[in-house]
Amino acid sequence: MTTKGQLLKSASVVALVTVISRICGYLRDQRIALLLGTSPAADSFILAFRIPGLIRRMAGEGSLGASFIPVFAGYLHNESRPQAWAFARKVFWDVAFALAIVALLGVVFSRQVIDLLTVFGAHQAHWELAVYLNRIIFPAVLFIGLAAVAASILNSFHVFGLPAATPIFFNLSLIACSFAVIYRPILRWAPAEYRSPAVALAVGILLGGVVQFALQIPALARRGMKFWPRFSVSDAGVRKVGRLAAPAFFGMGVYQINMVIDTIFAASSRMPEGSITSLYVADRVMQLVLGSYAIAMSTALLPAMSHQWAAGQWSEMKRTFGFSLRVVSFITVPAAVGLILLRQPIIQVLFQHGRFTSASTALTTRALFYYSLGLPAFAGVKLIAPMYYSTQDTATPARTGAYALGLNIALNTIFMLFFFRTLSNGSPALASSIAAYFNFGALFFLFRKRYGRLGGRGLLQSLCKIAACSAGMGFAAYAALRFAAFEGARTLLVQIGFLVGIIAAAAAAYFALAWLLRCEELGEFFLLLRRTETAPAVETGA
């Protein structure tokens, strides 16, 4: 099979499973919004989950794999299989030891963690619930990290389905804990002042982390992984992973780190109540697109390009990147336009229930508008970073990520001080979007400078066609929204019908324009869908 075919095959498996995971994730977030709305308890829960969630999202989106997979690929190419497994076992137990320490410190210094996240916020008593929830959630980082190690090993063998499916069970754990039949017994052992559904949701996060790791153990064992303890900090391979890990963790996860920065500024006493939750919900809506396509392609890219680099196929690696960027842009650019135009009906249909009121919708749509502006850049960073990591260069993405982080902090400060009346709780989202464009541009320029052309002219031609199709689609979506009179719909079922019809009309317009302009990506996108339909035939490691 060609590299393009293998990449589409792998990405389609990840995309299919990720779509299911995102649906479960939406149901999870909908339950959180229903129970907590944008109340102080909701903000406390999001704060407590922010650091463990940062580790979970960074690990799940390839941050750990960025340092491990290229080195492990070298072992598989150049060493015997027993040596490769001995190396993997050492990394596994070294990571387990390090994460156990992090988890313990997170529990012991829970108050200091919350103080850090609310440095611009209200008085400490306002966040006492967040401190308590953080102590429950933080031990989950141990199991989340080990699940990421397991996923990296399986991805190295081109097994993508099972690792991509484990977040489904993570989400199901939270959903189960959101129902009264489960959360009421849990609340009985909580102190009276903390008896909120948020406590049961925190227990669900911890349970979900355990399940996420445990599901992958049988697949690892079948492929030769032994689990008896074996530590080593002197092994050459382990030391190499260690040198690559810190910058890879930062570079690959700069988007998630920026989300933490956004949370810190959203906790400011100047921000309206519920700003933290509004940013979280807006990000989750955007992740329905970003996770389904960009992260799926990124997950498949790193092993493919690592093997290409190990085999000396540098030109093929650059062509693989260009192909991936075009296919993902074909989805993310029109998706950004759609989210901007339809943000209010989308949030209203998906979340405006229970304690999530029309005021909560207004807060969230403002944040979603500014996050959507950066969607193509967020996706681009997810694709270009693995090209660096496949060459075992984790320092460059870390440096550009540090500059992007500094830019995000500076813009957040400027927006909060001088443009708060205009931007309000949308200012952190706008700062992150601008920083993402800077990050992608810097990474693209530096790689081209070092390794030669990346087919920029062809990419620009494709992006111009995609932009033209997206503009036409946007006009169709706007006209359909005005014609449908969504605001006049009185029942949720009618609103859902209107929204589905508008999205279908906009998608039809986009694909029709893409066909008229002969966009090459249209055929590749439908090839991806056809491979998704046959995905059950692909090994998933289950």
N, C-alpha and C positions, 0 to 999 in steps of 0.2 A: 504494500500500500504506500502511496506517495505521502510525503510529509504533510501536505495540505489535507489529504484525506484522513490521515491518522489524527491530525489536529482537530478536524471537524468532528470525527468520531468521538474523540475524548471529550471535546467541549460540549457536544450534544448530550452526552451522558450526564456531565456535571450540570449543564443547563436544565435538563429535565428534572433532575433530583432537586436542584436549587430552587426551581419554580415551586415545587411542592413544599420545600422548606420555607420559602418566602410566604406562601399562603398560610402555612401553620404559624409563621411569625406574625402575619397580620392578625390572625385569630387571637394570638397571644396578646398583641398590643391592643386589640379591640377590647379584650377582657380587662386589661389594665386600665384603659381609658374609661370603660364602663364603670369599674369599681372606684377609681380614684379621680377621674377627670383631670383637671389642671390644678388640683388642690395642693396645699403644702405637703400633704402626705405623698402625692404623686411626685412632687419635686424631690422629696427626701428619698423616695425609692430610686428614682433615676440617678441621683447623686451617689447613693450607696452602690449602685450597679455600675457606675461609670468606669472605675479603675479595673475591676474584674471584667467588665464588658469590653474595655479597651484591649486587655490581654486576649480575651476570647475572639474578638473580631480580627485583631492583628494576626493571631495564630491561625484562625480559620481561613484567612485570606492570603496565607502564604508567607508570612513574615519569618516563621521558623524554617519553613521549607527553603526559603531563599538562601540560607546559609548551609543547610544540611544536604539538600538534594544534589547540588553540583559536586560536592565532595563525595557523596555516596555513589553518584554516577561514575566518578573516577575509579572508585573501588570495584564497581561492577564491571567496568571495562578492562581494568589493568591487574586486578588481584583475584585470588580464588574466592569462591563463594563463602567458605568458612571465615576467611579474613574479613569479608564485607560484613557478615553478620556479627562478628566480634566487635567491629567498629560501631555498628548500629546499637548493640547492647550497651556499650560504654557510654554513648551519647544519651541513650534513654535514661540510664541510672544517674548520670551526672545532672541531667535536666531535672529529674525527679527530686534530687537532693536540693538543688538550687531553688526550685519552686516551693518545696516544703518550707524553706526558710522564709521566702517571700510571703507565703500564706500566713505563717506564724506572726511575722512582723506586722502584716496588715491587720490582724485581729488585735494584737497588743496595742498598736498605735492607731486604732480606728479613729479616735477623736482628732488626732493630728492630720489624718488623711482628709477628713471632712473639713477641718479648718483650712487646709490648703485649697480645697475646691470652692470654699465660700469666703475667700479672702476679701472680696469686695461686697460681701453680703450683709445680711442682718445679724443681730446678736446671736450668740451661740445657742441659746435656749430654743431658737426657732428650728435648729437642726438636730435636736437630741434624737429624734426618731431615725434620722439618717445614720447617726453613729451606731445605734443598735442594729439596724439593718446591715450595715457594712460588716459587722462582726459575724453575722450569719453567712453572708455571701462570700467573703474573702477566701475561705478555704477552697472554694470551687476553682481557684486559679491553678491549684495542683493538678486536678483532673483535666481541666481544659488544656493545660500545657502538654500533659502526657497524651491527650487525644490528638494534639497537633503533631507530636513526634510520630505517633502511629500513622497518621494521615500522610506525613511526608515519606515514610518508608513505603507505604502502599502506593503512593503516587509515583515513586521511583520505578515501580514495576508496572506502571500504566494501569493501575487499579484506582479508578476515580469514583465509582458509584457509591461504594460503602462509606468512604470518608465524607463525601458530599451529603450523604443521607443522615449522618449522625445529628446534625442540628435539628432535624425534624423531631427526633425524640427529646432533644433539649426543650424545644418549644412545647411539645406535648406535656412534658413534666410541669411547665408553668401553667399551661391551660388547665390541667387537672387540679392544680392547687388554687385556681381562681374560683372554683365552685364551692359553695357553702358546705357541702357534705364533707369536703376535705379540709377547707381552711378553718372552719369553726373548731374542730378538735385540736388543730395546731395552735390556735390562739389561746387555748386554755392554759398552756404552760408559759405564755408570754406575760410579762408584767402588765398590770392593768392599764398603765398609761400608754402602752405600745400596742394595744389590741386593735390593730388595723389589718385589713386584708393584705396590706403591703408586707406584713411579716410572713404570711403564708406564701406569697409570691417569692420572697427571699429564700425560703426553704426550697421552693421549686427550682430556683436557679442552682442551688447546691446539688440537689438530686439530679438535675439535668446534666450537670458536669460529670458526675459519676457515670451516668448511663452512656454519655457520649464517648467516654474512654472505653468502658467495658465492652461495648458492641464491637470494637475493632480487635480485641484480643484474639478471638478464634482465627480471624483472617491472617493475622501476623504469625500465629503459631503454625498454621498450615504451610506457610511459605518458609519456615525454618527459624523463626525468631525464638530464642530462649529467654526466659524471664528471670533466671536466677541473678542476684545482684553482682554487678561487676563495674566498679568505679575506676576512673583513670583521668587524671588531669595532665599526665605527661605524654600520653599517646599523641603522635604527630597529627593524625587525622582529627582527633578530638580538639587539639589545640587550634588546628586550622578552622574548624567549625566555630570555636570560641572567638577567634579573631574576627570572623565574618559575622557572627550572630548579632552583636550589639549594633553595628551600623545597619545591618539588614533589618533588624527589628525596628529601628528608627526610620529608615528610608522607605520600607514597604508600608509602614503603618503611620506615615505622616498625616494621612487623612484622619485617622482615628485620634492621633495626638491633637490635631487641630480641633477635633470635636470636643476634647477635654478642655482646651483653651476656650472654645465657644461656651462651654458649660460654666466655666469660671466667670466669664463676663456676663452670662445670662443670670447668674446668681447675684449680680449687683443689686443693691437696694434701689437703684434708679429704674431697673427693669420692672415691667408689670408682673404681677403674680401669675405663675404658670409659664413663664418664659422658658424655663429649663425643659419642661414637658413638651412645650410647643416645638422646640428645636429637635427633641428626640423623635416626636411623631413625624415631623417633616422629613427628617433623615430616614426614618423607616420607610416612608412612602417612596422616597427616591431610591432606596435600596432595592425595591421591587424590580427596578430596571437595572441598576448598577450590578446587583448581585446575580441577576438571572443571566446576563450576557457578558459584561466586562470581567467579572470575577471568575465566571466559568471558563472563559477563554484564557485568562491569566493563569488559572490553575493548570490548564493543559499546556500552556506555553513553556513554563519553566522546565519541566522534564524534557520536553522536545528540544528546546534550544540548548539545554545543558548537554544532551547527547550529541547534538550537532557541533557544539564547541569542542567537546572531547574528541570528536572525529575530525576536527579541522575544517568543517564545512561552514566557514564564516559567511560567505555570500548567501548560502542557503538560509542561514539564521536570520540575516537581514531581510530577506524576502519573506520569511515566515512572519516576522514582525509587521512588515508593511501590509501583508494580507490580513492579519488579525486586526490591525488598526482600522482598515477600511471596513471590514465586516461589522465591527463593534460600533464604529461611527454611524454606519447605516441605520443602527437601532437607536443609539443614544441621542443623536442630534434631533430627530423628530420627537423622541420621547421628551426631551427638554422643552421643546415648543409646546407639546401637548400638556405637560404638567403646568407650565406657566399659564396657559389659556384656561385650563379646566381645573385649576387647583381648588377653587371653592366648591364645586360640586363633588369632586373626588373626596375631599376631606369630610364634607357633609355626609356623603353616603357611607363612607368607610368608618367614621368615628363618632359622629354626632348622635350619641345615645347615652342614656344614663346621666352620669355626672359630667360628661363631655358636652358642654352647651354650645350655643351659637357664639358666645364670647370666646370659648376655647377654639372654635373653628376659625374665627377671625385672627386670633393670635397665630395659629398654625399655618394658615394660608400665606401670611406675610413671610414667615420663615421659609416656607416651601418655594415661594417665588424666587428668593435670592439663592437658595441652594440649587434650584433647577438651572439657573444661569450657568453654574459651574459643572453640570453633569458631564458634558463631553470631556472636560479637563480631568475630572475625577477618574473617568474611565481610561483616558489616555495614560495617566500615571500608572494605573494598574497594569497596563500592557507594556510600557517601556521599561519599567523597573526590572522585570524578569530578564530582559536582554542584558542588563548589567550583571545581574546575579549569575546568569549562566556562564559569564566569563570570570566568575569568582571575584568580581569587583563590587563590594558592598559599600565602599567608602564614598564613592561619588554620589549615589542616591542619598546617602546620609547627609552629605554636605549641602546638596541642593535642598533637601528637606529641611535642614536647619535654617537656611536662608528663607525658605517659604514659611517656616514657623515664625521666624522673626518678623516677616512681613505681616503675617496674620495678627500677631500681637500688636504691632504698630497700628494697623488699620482698625482693629477692634478699639484701641485706645482713642484714636482720632474720631471714629464714628460715634463712640459713646460720649465724648466731650463736646463735639461740635455739630453732629448730625443726628442726635438722638431723637429729636422731634419728628424728623422725616423718616428715619429707619426703624426706630423703636427696637423691638426684639428681633427684627430682621438683620440688624447690623452684624452680629457674629456670623450669620450665614453668608452675607455678602463678602465679608473679610475672608472667609475660607474659600469661596469661589475664586476670588481674585488671586489668592495665594496658590491655588491649584493650577491656574493657567501659567503663572510664573514658573512653578515647579516643572510642569510638562515641557514648557519651552526651553528651560535650561537643560533638562535631561536630553532632549532631542538635539539641541545644538552641540552639546559636548560629545555625544556619541558620534555624530556625523563628523565632527572635527577630528576625532581619534581614529575612526574606522572607515571613513569614506561615506559616500552618498547612501541615503536610505530610501531613495526613490521619491524624494520630496515633490517633484513636479507631478508625478502620477497621483500621489496622495492629494495634492492641491486640486487637481482636476476632479478627482472623485468627490472631495469635500464641497467643491462648488456645485456639482450636480446634486449632492445630498442637501445642501443648503437651499437650492432652488425648489427641490421637491418638498422640503420641510416648510418653506414659506407658503407654497400652494396648499399644503395640508393644513397649516395654521389658519389660512383664510376659510377653508372648508369647515374646520372645527368651530371657528368663531361664528360663521353663518348658521351652522347647525345648532349651536348653543342659543343664539338669538331666536331661531325659529321654534325650538323645542319649548321655550318658556319654562326652563327648569325651575325657576323660583316659584312658579305658580303651582307646582306639583305638591299635593298635600300629604301623600303617603310615601313611605319608604320604597315600596314596590314600584310605584310609578317613577320615582326618582331614579331607581336602579335601571329601569327600562329606558328612560331618557338618556342616562349616562352611557349605557352600553350602545345605544343607537348612535350617539354622537361620536364615540370612539370608533365604532365600525365604519361610519361615513368618512371620518378623517383618515383612517388606515387605508380604506379603499382609494381615496384620493391620492394618498402618498404612493402606494404601489402602482397606481395607474400612471402617475407622473414619472416614477422611476422606470417604468417600462417604455414610456414615450422617449425619455432621454437616454435609454439604453444603458442604465447603470449596471455595471458588471456585478456589483454587490447583490443585486436582486436575485440572480440565479444562485449565488453562493449562500445567500440567506435561506432560500427554499431548500437548498441542499442540506443545510444545517437542520432544517425542520424535518426533512425526510430521514436523516440519520437519527434524529430524536425519536421519530416514530418506531424505528427499528432498534432503539437503544437496549431493550431487554436482552438482545442477543449478545451484547457486549459484556465482558467480564466485569462484574462489580465487586467481586471479593466477598460477596455475601455467603 
